[in-house]
Amino acid sequence: SAVIKQMVEPIESKFPQRIALVLDGSKSLNAFLPEIAKSLDGIPSQPELSIYLAGDELQNIFNSGWQNAKSASSAVSDLKGAGGQDNVSGLLQAWEWTAAKPEGVIIWIHGAQPTLLTGIEPLKQRLDWRAAGGGPTIIDVPVEPGPNVIAEKLATTGAMTALPRFGELNDDLERLFGVWSKRRTEFHFVRSIEKSADLAKEKSESASSHVIRLW
């Protein structure tokens, strides 16, 4: 017979070569802009960073390659959102910039997205291509509970992942940057199928059937 063996192991991680930060220009993000600005102080100068504001007009408010540019933290601190905004165009432009180099990541910070204001097919096509070409991943970071039709439409692409939210936005973002820079360690479960005879040779503990079902 076979037994499923589960181990807890640290995740090997490193900073992406390019990071695109897409900020929802809606009013709902205003209360969180100071936290976002503070967290950006934890990003080292090594990766390329570009920040987009999805407002009435899409704005590229910061790029680490610009000469004499203000800091990323200052650029975000000066922002103010209004109304409800279309985020698809910001994600699309961020994807184009990030995909120009391997190992890119898009961090999308946003409020509720109850409706689609523009067509999502051009973005979805690029994320579908990602499966074959290794394009950037989108890290979904909602600042509040609510619907997200953009994430629903892109769920089948496999290109989106959610940032675990445990507390303040600043703390959650700093934890992400800390894992990338190896200042923090993140763990995951690794499962394998073992022969029961081989497993019996190791020191192991038994558990009730109820605990096994929960596991």
RABELWO-V962855 format. One record per residue. PSI is psi in whole degrees, -180 to 180 (none if undefined). D_CENTER is the distance of its C-alpha to the mean C-alpha in Angstrom with 1 decimal. Layout:
# RABELWO-V962855
psi->PSI d_center->D_CENTER
psi->PSI d_center->D_CENTER
This chain:
# RABELWO-V962855
psi->163 d_center->40.1
psi->154 d_center->36.4
psi->139 d_center->34.0
psi->123 d_center->30.2
psi->130 d_center->29.3
psi->130 d_center->26.1
psi->150 d_center->25.0
psi->119 d_center->22.4
psi->151 d_center->21.1
psi->148 d_center->18.8
psi->130 d_center->15.8
psi->120 d_center->16.5
psi->161 d_center->13.6
psi->164 d_center->13.9
psi->137 d_center->12.6
psi->158 d_center->11.6
psi->-34 d_center->14.5
psi->137 d_center->12.9
psi->124 d_center->10.1
psi->127 d_center->10.2
psi->118 d_center->9.5
psi->119 d_center->10.5
psi->129 d_center->12.4
psi->123 d_center->14.2
psi->15 d_center->17.9
psi->160 d_center->19.2
psi->-30 d_center->21.4
psi->-18 d_center->19.2
psi->-13 d_center->16.8
psi->-42 d_center->19.9
psi->-17 d_center->20.1
psi->-8 d_center->16.6
psi->-41 d_center->17.0
psi->-37 d_center->19.0
psi->-41 d_center->16.3
psi->-45 d_center->13.7
psi->-42 d_center->16.5
psi->-40 d_center->17.4
psi->-29 d_center->14.1
psi->-18 d_center->14.3
psi->-17 d_center->17.5
psi->1 d_center->15.8
psi->122 d_center->14.5
psi->171 d_center->17.5
psi->-5 d_center->19.1
psi->-53 d_center->18.6
psi->153 d_center->15.5
psi->137 d_center->16.1
psi->134 d_center->14.2
psi->137 d_center->14.7
psi->131 d_center->14.1
psi->138 d_center->15.0
psi->117 d_center->16.5
psi->87 d_center->16.9
psi->-152 d_center->20.4
psi->-37 d_center->23.8
psi->140 d_center->23.4
psi->129 d_center->20.2
psi->134 d_center->20.4
psi->97 d_center->19.0
psi->-14 d_center->19.6
psi->142 d_center->18.8
psi->129 d_center->18.8
psi->-15 d_center->19.5
psi->-9 d_center->22.2
psi->146 d_center->24.3
psi->138 d_center->27.5
psi->32 d_center->28.3
psi->151 d_center->25.1
psi->166 d_center->24.3
psi->160 d_center->21.5
psi->-40 d_center->17.9
psi->-44 d_center->18.5
psi->-39 d_center->21.7
psi->-39 d_center->20.4
psi->-36 d_center->18.0
psi->-29 d_center->20.8
psi->-3 d_center->23.2
psi->158 d_center->21.2
psi->121 d_center->22.4
psi->165 d_center->21.2
psi->137 d_center->23.7
psi->-151 d_center->24.1
psi->135 d_center->21.6
psi->156 d_center->19.9
psi->125 d_center->18.8
psi->-11 d_center->15.1
psi->-42 d_center->15.7
psi->-35 d_center->17.5
psi->-41 d_center->14.9
psi->-37 d_center->12.3
psi->-47 d_center->15.2
psi->-38 d_center->16.4
psi->-38 d_center->13.1
psi->-44 d_center->13.0
psi->-43 d_center->16.6
psi->-44 d_center->16.3
psi->-35 d_center->13.4
psi->-10 d_center->15.2
psi->-15 d_center->18.3
psi->153 d_center->17.3
psi->162 d_center->16.1
psi->43 d_center->13.0
psi->156 d_center->10.9
psi->140 d_center->7.2
psi->125 d_center->6.4
psi->115 d_center->4.7
psi->111 d_center->6.7
psi->125 d_center->8.7
psi->164 d_center->11.6
psi->-164 d_center->14.6
psi->144 d_center->16.2
psi->78 d_center->16.5
psi->-21 d_center->19.9
psi->159 d_center->21.2
psi->124 d_center->20.6
psi->-20 d_center->22.3
psi->168 d_center->22.3
psi->142 d_center->22.2
psi->-5 d_center->19.0
psi->-44 d_center->20.8
psi->-41 d_center->20.3
psi->-42 d_center->16.5
psi->-39 d_center->16.9
psi->-42 d_center->19.3
psi->-37 d_center->17.1
psi->-31 d_center->14.4
psi->-38 d_center->17.5
psi->-27 d_center->18.7
psi->-36 d_center->15.6
psi->-33 d_center->17.0
psi->-33 d_center->20.1
psi->-4 d_center->19.0
psi->41 d_center->15.8
psi->-179 d_center->13.9
psi->154 d_center->10.3
psi->145 d_center->7.3
psi->122 d_center->5.3
psi->115 d_center->1.8
psi->121 d_center->4.8
psi->87 d_center->6.3
psi->141 d_center->10.1
psi->-9 d_center->12.7
psi->155 d_center->15.4
psi->147 d_center->16.5
psi->171 d_center->17.5
psi->153 d_center->17.5
psi->86 d_center->14.9
psi->-25 d_center->16.9
psi->-48 d_center->14.5
psi->-37 d_center->12.1
psi->-42 d_center->15.5
psi->-28 d_center->16.8
psi->1 d_center->14.0
psi->-33 d_center->13.9
psi->-12 d_center->16.5
psi->-24 d_center->14.8
psi->12 d_center->12.7
psi->-5 d_center->10.0
psi->142 d_center->7.4
psi->150 d_center->5.9
psi->139 d_center->5.7
psi->123 d_center->5.3
psi->130 d_center->9.1
psi->116 d_center->11.2
psi->-17 d_center->14.4
psi->-131 d_center->15.9
psi->146 d_center->15.7
psi->-42 d_center->12.6
psi->-44 d_center->13.8
psi->-40 d_center->14.2
psi->-40 d_center->10.8
psi->-42 d_center->9.3
psi->-33 d_center->12.3
psi->-41 d_center->11.8
psi->-48 d_center->8.6
psi->-34 d_center->10.7
psi->-37 d_center->13.6
psi->-44 d_center->12.5
psi->-39 d_center->11.8
psi->4 d_center->15.2
psi->19 d_center->16.9
psi->-19 d_center->18.0
psi->155 d_center->16.7
psi->132 d_center->17.0
psi->142 d_center->14.8
psi->157 d_center->16.8
psi->165 d_center->16.8
psi->136 d_center->19.7
psi->120 d_center->21.6
psi->145 d_center->24.3
psi->160 d_center->27.4
psi->122 d_center->30.8
psi->152 d_center->33.7
psi->136 d_center->37.4
psi->-31 d_center->38.8
psi->-40 d_center->41.6
psi->-39 d_center->39.3
psi->-29 d_center->37.3
psi->-24 d_center->40.5
psi->-22 d_center->41.2
psi->159 d_center->38.3
psi->121 d_center->38.4
psi->163 d_center->36.7
psi->149 d_center->36.8
psi->159 d_center->37.7
psi->163 d_center->36.3
psi->163 d_center->37.4
psi->-30 d_center->36.5
psi->-44 d_center->34.7
psi->-39 d_center->32.3
psi->-42 d_center->31.8
psi->-41 d_center->30.9
psi->-40 d_center->28.3
psi->none d_center->26.8
